[in-house]
Amino acid sequence: EDLYTKTANATVFVVSWINEDEYYEGSGALVGPNKILTNLHVIENSNEIYVIPFGGMAEDPSNDKYFPAKILK
């Protein structure tokens, strides 16, 4: 079976807001219930973090399915 098909649902898109004009984007992987692993440079110094699960992006960004996140470690 194709690796992509097996793993795509365990990925998220991460948006990390530093301030009103500055943000970072990156990917993340689900590693446990409600736990996502991403790179430090994606979330470092962030004030707000949101994740969009695989399949949650819409053509119109105002219709994206996103969820707030927080840094655990």
C-alpha positions in Angstrom: 0.0 0.0 0.0 1.2 3.5 -0.7 3.0 5.2 2.2 1.2 8.5 1.5 -2.2 6.8 1.8 -1.2 5.3 5.2 0.2 8.4 6.8 -1.4 11.5 5.3 -4.2 11.6 7.9 -1.6 11.9 10.6 -0.3 15.2 9.4 -1.3 18.8 10.1 -0.5 22.3 8.8 0.8 24.6 11.6 0.4 28.4 11.7 2.3 30.2 14.4 1.5 33.9 15.0 4.3 36.0 16.4 2.5 39.3 16.1 -0.2 40.9 13.9 2.1 41.0 10.9 4.5 38.1 11.4 3.8 34.4 11.4 5.4 31.1 10.5 4.0 28.1 8.8 5.1 24.5 8.9 4.0 20.9 9.1 3.4 18.6 12.0 2.7 15.0 12.7 0.3 13.4 15.2 2.4 11.4 17.6 -0.3 10.7 20.2 -3.8 11.7 21.3 -3.9 15.5 20.9 -0.1 15.6 20.6 1.7 17.0 17.5 5.4 17.1 16.8 6.7 20.0 14.8 10.0 21.9 14.4 11.0 24.5 16.9 11.5 27.2 14.3 7.8 26.9 13.4 6.5 27.7 16.9 9.4 29.6 18.6 8.3 33.0 20.1 4.7 32.5 19.1 1.7 34.1 20.8 -0.9 32.0 19.0 -0.7 28.6 17.3 -3.3 27.0 15.1 -3.3 23.6 13.4 -5.3 22.6 10.3 -5.8 18.8 10.1 -5.1 16.9 6.8 -8.1 17.7 4.5 -9.1 20.7 6.5 -8.0 23.4 4.1 -10.7 24.9 1.9 -10.4 26.8 -1.3 -11.5 29.9 0.6 -9.2 30.2 3.7 -12.1 31.6 5.7 -13.7 28.1 5.5 -10.6 26.3 6.8 -11.1 23.9 9.7 -8.5 24.9 12.3 -7.9 24.4 16.0 -5.9 26.3 18.6 -2.9 24.6 20.0 -0.4 25.3 22.7 3.2 24.3 23.4 3.7 21.5 25.8 7.4 21.0 25.6 
